[in-house]
Amino acid sequence: ARLAAGAAVQVTRRVLVLPVITDTQAGFKGFRAEWAEQVFGKAVVDSFAFDIEALFLARRMGARIAEMPVSVEFRDESTFDVTKHLPPFIRDIYGVRLNAWRGRYD
């Protein structure tokens, strides 16, 4: 179920906001201080989709984004509960797109 949920998130994310970034949910992000201030000063999402919004904003603002390989290990003790977290996660990805269309990030 978690793999299917992950696929649903990735498809939604690629179609709506970030088609060119391979993996937004690895959990490793690095920002220069000035970029962090700009990006997180406009960010509003406080759920599992915050990474997607942050990368969307950074790309929209013209930041250079470099993807780097990391080793990830599957663990059964994940805090992500498909039935509890997937619907708001997908909703928040749509919310990022709607915020952009409505000028919320301008």
KEDRENDO-608566 format. One record per residue: residue number from 0; residue in one letter; x, y, z of N, C-alpha, C, O, CB in turn. Coordinates in Angstrom, 2 decimals. Glycine has a CB too. Layout:
ATOM seq type   neast  nnorth     nup  caeast canorth    caup   ceast  cnorth     cup   oeast  onorth     oup  cbeast cbnorth    cbup
ATOM NUM    a       X       Y       Z       X       Y       Z       X       Y       Z       X       Y       Z       X       Y       Z
...
//
This chain:
ATOM seq type   neast  nnorth     nup  caeast canorth    caup   ceast  cnorth     cup   oeast  onorth     oup  cbeast cbnorth    cbup
ATOM   0    a    0.83   -1.20    0.00    0.00    0.00    0.00    0.86    1.26    0.00    0.53    2.25   -0.66   -0.93    0.00    1.21
ATOM   1    r    1.99    1.22    0.75    2.86    2.40    0.79    3.52    2.65   -0.57    3.70    3.80   -0.96    3.95    2.23    1.86
ATOM   2    l    3.87    1.58   -1.29    4.46    1.76   -2.62    3.44    2.36   -3.59    3.78    3.23   -4.39    4.98    0.42   -3.16
ATOM   3    a    2.21    1.91   -3.52    1.15    2.47   -4.38    0.88    3.92   -4.01    0.69    4.76   -4.88   -0.15    1.64   -4.26
ATOM   4    a    0.88    4.22   -2.72    0.68    5.60   -2.27    1.82    6.48   -2.77    1.58    7.60   -3.24    0.60    5.68   -0.73
ATOM   5    g    3.04    5.98   -2.68    4.19    6.74   -3.18    4.08    7.02   -4.66    4.40    8.12   -5.12    5.47    5.99   -2.90
ATOM   6    a    3.63    6.03   -5.41    3.43    6.22   -6.85    2.36    7.27   -7.12    2.52    8.10   -8.01    3.05    4.89   -7.53
ATOM   7    a    1.28    7.24   -6.36    0.21    8.24   -6.52    0.72    9.64   -6.25    0.40   10.59   -6.97   -0.97    7.92   -5.59
ATOM   8    v    1.52    9.77   -5.22    2.10   11.09   -4.89    3.03   11.55   -6.01    2.96   12.70   -6.43    2.88   11.03   -3.54
ATOM   9    q    3.88   10.66   -6.50    4.83   11.04   -7.54    4.13   11.44   -8.84    4.51   12.42   -9.48    5.80    9.90   -7.81
ATOM  10    v    3.11   10.70   -9.22    2.36   11.05  -10.44    1.68   12.40  -10.27    1.77   13.25  -11.15    1.31    9.95  -10.78
ATOM  11    t    1.01   12.60   -9.15    0.33   13.87   -8.90    1.33   15.02   -8.91    1.10   16.05   -9.54   -0.42   13.83   -7.55
ATOM  12    r    2.44   14.83   -8.23    3.47   15.86   -8.16    4.05   16.18   -9.54    4.22   17.35   -9.88    4.59   15.42   -7.21
ATOM  13    r    4.34   15.15  -10.32    4.93   15.38  -11.65    3.95   16.07  -12.60    4.35   16.93  -13.39    5.39   14.06  -12.26
ATOM  14    v    2.69   15.71  -12.53    1.69   16.30  -13.42    1.39   17.75  -13.04    1.24   18.60  -13.91    0.40   15.48  -13.39
ATOM  15    l    1.31   18.03  -11.73    0.83   19.34  -11.29    1.92   20.38  -11.02    1.73   21.56  -11.32    0.03   19.17  -10.06
ATOM  16    v    3.06   19.97  -10.45    3.98   21.02  -10.01    5.46   20.82  -10.34    6.13   21.80  -10.65    3.87   21.15   -8.57
ATOM  17    l    5.98   19.62  -10.31    7.42   19.43  -10.50    7.71   18.25  -11.43    8.02   17.16  -10.96    8.11   19.21   -9.15
ATOM  18    p    7.60   18.46  -12.73    7.82   17.35  -13.65    9.29   16.94  -13.80    9.57   15.83  -14.25    7.27   17.70  -14.99
ATOM  19    v   10.21   17.80  -13.44   11.61   17.54  -13.76   12.45   17.03  -12.60   13.60   16.63  -12.81   12.23   18.77  -14.28
ATOM  20    i   11.94   17.03  -11.41   12.70   16.54  -10.26   12.34   15.09  -10.01   11.16   14.74   -9.94   12.44   17.41   -8.99
ATOM  21    t   13.35   14.24   -9.89   13.12   12.81   -9.78   12.50   12.40   -8.46   11.50   11.69   -8.45   14.41   12.09   -9.97
ATOM  22    d   13.08   12.83   -7.34   12.59   12.39   -6.03   12.53   13.59   -5.10   13.56   14.17   -4.75   13.50   11.28   -5.45
ATOM  23    t   11.33   13.95   -4.69   11.17   15.10   -3.79   11.04   14.68   -2.34   11.12   15.53   -1.45    9.95   15.89   -4.19
ATOM  24    q   10.85   13.40   -2.08   10.54   12.96   -0.72   11.67   12.23    0.00   11.43   11.62    1.04    9.37   12.08   -0.77
ATOM  25    a   12.88   12.28   -0.53   13.99   11.58    0.12   14.31   12.16    1.50   14.88   11.48    2.34   15.24   11.63   -0.76
ATOM  26    g   13.95   13.41    1.73   14.14   14.00    3.05   15.43   14.80    3.19   15.63   15.43    4.23   14.12   12.94    4.06
ATOM  27    f   16.28   14.78    2.21   17.54   15.51    2.27   17.45   16.74    1.37   17.37   16.61    0.15   18.73   14.61    1.86
ATOM  28    k   17.47   17.91    1.98   17.42   19.16    1.21   18.47   20.10    1.79   18.69   20.12    3.00   15.98   19.82    1.26
ATOM  29    g   19.09   20.86    0.94   20.05   21.86    1.40   19.79   23.16    0.69   19.62   23.18   -0.53   21.50   21.39    1.18
ATOM  30    f   19.76   24.25    1.42   19.51   25.58    0.86   20.58   26.54    1.37   20.98   26.46    2.53   18.09   26.09    1.22
ATOM  31    r   21.02   27.43    0.52   21.81   28.56    1.01   20.87   29.44    1.82   19.67   29.47    1.56   22.49   29.36   -0.18
ATOM  32    a   21.42   30.15    2.78   20.59   30.93    3.71   19.65   31.88    2.99   18.47   31.98    3.35   21.49   31.73    4.66
ATOM  33    e   20.14   32.58    1.99   19.28   33.55    1.30   18.13   32.87    0.56   17.03   33.41    0.51   20.11   34.38    0.32
ATOM  34    w   18.40   31.69   -0.01   17.33   30.96   -0.68   16.33   30.41    0.33   15.13   30.44    0.09   17.91   29.82   -1.51
ATOM  35    a   16.83   29.91    1.45   15.94   29.38    2.49   14.99   30.47    2.97   13.79   30.22    3.15   16.75   28.81    3.67
ATOM  36    e   15.50   31.66    3.19   14.64   32.77    3.64   13.58   33.09    2.61   12.41   33.29    2.96   15.49   34.01    3.92
ATOM  37    q   13.96   33.14    1.34   12.99   33.47    0.29   11.94   32.37    0.14   10.74   32.64    0.09   13.71   33.68   -1.05
ATOM  38    v   12.39   31.15    0.07   11.48   30.02   -0.17   10.54   29.82    1.02    9.33   29.78    0.84   12.27   28.73   -0.44
ATOM  39    f   11.10   29.68    2.21   10.26   29.37    3.36    9.48   30.59    3.86    8.55   30.45    4.65   11.10   28.82    4.49
ATOM  40    g    9.86   31.77    3.39    9.07   32.96    3.69    7.74   32.97    2.94    6.80   33.64    3.36    9.86   34.20    3.34
ATOM  41    k    7.67   32.23    1.83    6.45   32.16    1.04    5.68   30.85    1.24    4.51   30.75    0.89    6.77   32.33   -0.43
ATOM  42    a    6.33   29.85    1.80    5.73   28.53    1.94    4.60   28.53    2.96    4.67   29.23    3.98    6.79   27.51    2.35
ATOM  43    v    3.57   27.76    2.68    2.42   27.67    3.59    2.07   26.23    3.98    1.34   26.02    4.94    1.21   28.31    2.95
ATOM  44    v    2.58   25.26    3.26    2.25   23.85    3.52    3.03   23.36    4.73    4.24   23.57    4.82    2.55   22.97    2.27
ATOM  45    d    2.33   22.70    5.65    3.00   22.16    6.83    2.72   20.67    7.00    2.63   20.17    8.13    2.57   22.92    8.09
ATOM  46    s    2.59   19.98    5.89    2.30   18.54    5.90    3.44   17.81    5.20    4.50   18.38    4.96    0.93   18.23    5.22
ATOM  47    f    3.21   16.54    4.86    4.21   15.76    4.13    4.58   16.41    2.80    5.64   16.10    2.25    3.69   14.35    3.89
ATOM  48    a    3.76   17.29    2.27    4.01   17.93    0.97    4.87   19.18    1.07    5.06   19.87    0.07    2.70   18.27    0.31
ATOM  49    f    5.39   19.50    2.26    6.18   20.73    2.39    7.41   20.68    1.49    7.82   21.73    0.98    6.60   20.94    3.84
ATOM  50    d    8.01   19.51    1.29    9.19   19.39    0.42    8.84   19.78   -1.01    9.60   20.48   -1.68    9.74   17.95    0.45
ATOM  51    i    7.68   19.32   -1.46    7.25   19.60   -2.82    7.03   21.09   -3.00    7.45   21.67   -4.01    5.96   18.83   -3.16
ATOM  52    e    6.37   21.72   -2.04    6.16   23.15   -2.14    7.48   23.90   -2.12    7.67   24.83   -2.91    5.26   23.64   -1.00
ATOM  53    a    8.38   23.53   -1.23    9.68   24.22   -1.14   10.46   24.11   -2.45   11.00   25.10   -2.92   10.52   23.63    0.02
ATOM  54    l   10.51   22.93   -3.03   11.22   22.76   -4.30   10.51   23.48   -5.44   11.16   24.05   -6.32   11.37   21.28   -4.63
ATOM  55    f    9.18   23.46   -5.43    8.41   24.18   -6.44    8.73   25.68   -6.36    8.98   26.32   -7.38    6.89   23.94   -6.24
ATOM  56    l    8.72   26.23   -5.16    9.01   27.66   -4.98   10.44   27.99   -5.38   10.68   28.99   -6.06    8.76   28.07   -3.52
ATOM  57    a   11.37   27.16   -4.97   12.78   27.41   -5.31   12.96   27.43   -6.83   13.63   28.31   -7.37   13.69   26.35   -4.67
ATOM  58    r   12.38   26.46   -7.50   12.49   26.40   -8.96   11.80   27.60   -9.60   12.33   28.20  -10.54   11.86   25.10   -9.49
ATOM  59    r   10.64   27.95   -9.09    9.88   29.09   -9.62   10.64   30.40   -9.44   10.55   31.30  -10.28    8.51   29.18   -8.92
ATOM  60    m   11.40   30.51   -8.35   12.17   31.72   -8.06   13.51   31.75   -8.80   14.23   32.75   -8.74   12.40   31.83   -6.58
ATOM  61    g   13.82   30.67   -9.48   15.05   30.65  -10.28   16.25   30.03   -9.61   17.37   30.18  -10.10   15.38   32.02  -10.66
ATOM  62    a   16.05   29.33   -8.51   17.17   28.67   -7.84   17.68   27.52   -8.70   16.91   26.88   -9.43   16.75   28.16   -6.44
ATOM  63    r   18.95   27.27   -8.61   19.54   26.11   -9.29   19.34   24.91   -8.36   19.74   24.93   -7.20   21.08   26.33   -9.63
ATOM  64    i   18.72   23.88   -8.89   18.46   22.68   -8.09   19.30   21.54   -8.64   19.23   21.22   -9.83   16.94   22.32   -8.11
ATOM  65    a   20.09   20.95   -7.78   20.92   19.82   -8.16   20.47   18.59   -7.38   20.39   18.62   -6.15   22.42   20.11   -7.91
ATOM  66    e   20.18   17.52   -8.10   19.83   16.27   -7.43   21.09   15.46   -7.23   21.94   15.34   -8.12   18.78   15.47   -8.26
ATOM  67    m   21.20   14.90   -6.03   22.37   14.11   -5.69   21.92   12.75   -5.18   20.89   12.65   -4.51   23.25   14.85   -4.62
ATOM  68    p   22.66   11.71   -5.49   22.24   10.37   -5.04   22.40   10.21   -3.53   23.37   10.69   -2.93   23.05    9.29   -5.77
ATOM  69    v   21.45    9.53   -2.93   21.52    9.16   -1.51   21.09    7.71   -1.39   20.35    7.19   -2.23   20.62   10.10   -0.62
ATOM  70    s   21.54    7.07   -0.36   21.11    5.70   -0.08   19.90    5.76    0.83   19.92    6.43    1.86   22.25    4.85    0.57
ATOM  71    v   18.86    5.06    0.45   17.63    5.04    1.23   17.32    3.59    1.58   17.47    2.69    0.76   16.45    5.70    0.45
ATOM  72    e   16.90    3.38    2.80   16.58    2.05    3.27   15.12    1.99    3.67   14.66    2.81    4.46   17.50    1.64    4.44
ATOM  73    f   14.39    1.03    3.16   12.99    0.84    3.49   12.89    0.35    4.93   13.58   -0.59    5.32   12.30   -0.16    2.52
ATOM  74    r   12.03    1.00    5.72   11.81    0.59    7.11   10.33    0.45    7.37    9.54    1.31    6.97   12.44    1.60    8.09
ATOM  75    d    9.95   -0.61    8.01    8.54   -0.84    8.33    7.98    0.17    9.31    6.77    0.39    9.33    8.36   -2.23    8.89
ATOM  76    e    8.82    0.80   10.11    8.33    1.70   11.16    8.09    3.14   10.67    8.12    4.07   11.47    9.30    1.72   12.30
ATOM  77    s    7.86    3.32    9.41    7.57    4.63    8.86    6.37    5.26    9.58    5.47    4.56   10.02    7.31    4.54    7.35
ATOM  78    t    6.38    6.58    9.68    5.25    7.29   10.29    4.13    7.56    9.29    3.08    8.07    9.67    5.73    8.61   10.89
ATOM  79    f    4.35    7.24    8.02    3.36    7.50    6.98    2.29    6.41    7.01    2.57    5.24    6.76    4.03    7.58    5.59
ATOM  80    d    1.07    6.82    7.31   -0.08    5.92    7.32   -0.90    6.25    6.07   -1.45    7.34    5.94   -0.95    6.08    8.64
ATOM  81    v   -0.98    5.30    5.16   -1.61    5.53    3.85   -3.03    6.06    4.00   -3.38    7.06    3.37   -1.62    4.24    3.03
ATOM  82    t   -3.84    5.43    4.81   -5.24    5.86    4.91   -5.39    7.21    5.58   -6.32    7.95    5.28   -6.04    4.82    5.68
ATOM  83    k   -4.48    7.53    6.48   -4.56    8.80    7.21   -3.87    9.95    6.46   -4.38   11.07    6.44   -3.94    8.64    8.58
ATOM  84    h   -2.72    9.69    5.86   -1.89   10.76    5.32   -2.00   10.98    3.81   -1.77   12.09    3.34   -0.49   10.48    5.66
ATOM  85    l   -2.35    9.94    3.05   -2.37   10.11    1.59   -3.38   11.15    1.10   -3.01   12.02    0.31   -2.68    8.78    0.94
ATOM  86    p   -4.64   11.11    1.54   -5.59   12.11    1.03   -5.15   13.56    1.27   -5.21   14.37    0.34   -6.94   11.90    1.67
ATOM  87    p   -4.72   13.94    2.49   -4.27   15.33    2.65   -2.99   15.63    1.88   -2.77   16.76    1.46   -4.06   15.64    4.11
ATOM  88    f   -2.13   14.63    1.71   -0.89   14.81    0.94   -1.23   15.20   -0.49   -0.71   16.18   -1.02   -0.02   13.51    0.97
ATOM  89    i   -2.11   14.42   -1.13   -2.53   14.70   -2.51   -3.23   16.06   -2.56   -2.98   16.85   -3.47   -3.48   13.59   -3.04
ATOM  90    r   -4.10   16.34   -1.60   -4.80   17.62   -1.54   -3.80   18.78   -1.46   -3.99   19.81   -2.11   -5.77   17.66   -0.34
ATOM  91    d   -2.76   18.63   -0.66   -1.77   19.70   -0.52   -0.97   19.91   -1.79   -0.57   21.04   -2.08   -0.84   19.39    0.63
ATOM  92    i   -0.72   18.86   -2.56   -0.04   19.03   -3.85   -0.92   19.85   -4.79   -0.45   20.76   -5.46    0.31   17.65   -4.49
ATOM  93    y   -2.22   19.52   -4.82   -3.16   20.33   -5.60   -3.17   21.76   -5.07   -3.26   22.72   -5.84   -4.58   19.72   -5.55
ATOM  94    g   -3.07   21.91   -3.76   -3.06   23.24   -3.15   -1.88   24.08   -3.60   -2.02   25.29   -3.79   -3.04   23.11   -1.66
ATOM  95    v   -0.73   23.46   -3.77    0.45   24.19   -4.26    0.15   24.74   -5.65    0.43   25.91   -5.93    1.70   23.27   -4.29
ATOM  96    r   -0.41   23.92   -6.51   -0.76   24.37   -7.87   -1.79   25.49   -7.81   -1.66   26.49   -8.52   -1.30   23.20   -8.73
ATOM  97    l   -2.82   25.33   -6.98   -3.85   26.37   -6.86   -3.26   27.66   -6.31   -3.60   28.75   -6.79   -4.99   25.89   -5.96
ATOM  98    n   -2.39   27.56   -5.32   -1.75   28.76   -4.78   -0.97   29.50   -5.86   -0.98   30.73   -5.93   -0.82   28.40   -3.61
ATOM  99    a   -0.29   28.75   -6.70    0.46   29.38   -7.79   -0.47   30.07   -8.77   -0.23   31.21   -9.17    1.32   28.33   -8.52
ATOM 100    w   -1.54   29.38   -9.17   -2.51   29.96  -10.10   -3.17   31.20   -9.53   -3.45   32.15  -10.26   -3.57   28.94  -10.46
ATOM 101    r   -3.42   31.20   -8.24   -4.10   32.32   -7.60   -3.16   33.46   -7.22   -3.61   34.48   -6.70   -4.81   31.85   -6.37
ATOM 102    g   -1.86   33.30   -7.47   -0.91   34.37   -7.18   -0.44   34.41   -5.73    0.16   35.39   -5.30   -1.51   35.68   -7.53
ATOM 103    r   -0.71   33.38   -4.96   -0.34   33.34   -3.54    1.17   33.46   -3.33    1.61   33.99   -2.31   -0.84   32.06   -2.90
ATOM 104    y    1.95   32.97   -4.28    3.40   32.95   -4.15    4.09   34.16   -4.78    5.32   34.28   -4.72    3.94   31.70   -4.76
ATOM 105    d    3.31   35.05   -5.39    3.92   36.22   -6.07    4.37   37.26   -5.07    4.90   38.30   -5.46    2.93   36.86   -7.05
//
